[in-house]
Amino acid sequence: MIAPNPKADLLRYLQDGRDALVWKLDGLSEYEIRRPLTPTGTNLLGLVKHVAGVELAYFGDTFGRPLSEAEAPSWWSAEESEPNSDMWARADESREQIVALYRQAWEHSDSTIAALPLDAIGHVPWWPAERREVTLHHILVRVISDTQRHAGHADILRELSDGSVGYLQGKENLPPGDQAWWEGHRSRLERVAREAGG
């Protein structure tokens, strides 16, 4: 029988989401990874930048382990940032910089996760006072949920960009079918939607 290891289980699902987000950038041009594909401007590189900030805040600031001023990205200071600045990359912020920041956030988060027990208490300074006190377990679940949600956004954005699909590299998790099969499937769903909609 395998002994339970909740922290390892949680970290595995967090890492799956991290890997999926970074993989969704592979093979795309600078334009394609920055291109806003929704009315609110959602884009692939912006999602990676956002989740890097989420990890740095929740596993750093919440547990008294913030990045040093020298390590923190320039947009980190709320006083200097415009609204939504973590959801897109400026032209002078390269893919390599954003991905490196995300990997730095992983390392920082993983060191917090390794150093503290799941019942360690932290304080989320931007939450209402009555909810600020949290456990590492609570924050792990929250960040996994956020990361996986954005990985789902990235799945859709990537499919809209160039038709690429899949959960992780080498794990497409879709039924087999060529382009003609998928076109037929989509047409069938369109017919059903029209029938149901009257």
Disulfide bonds with the S-S distance in Angstrom:
none
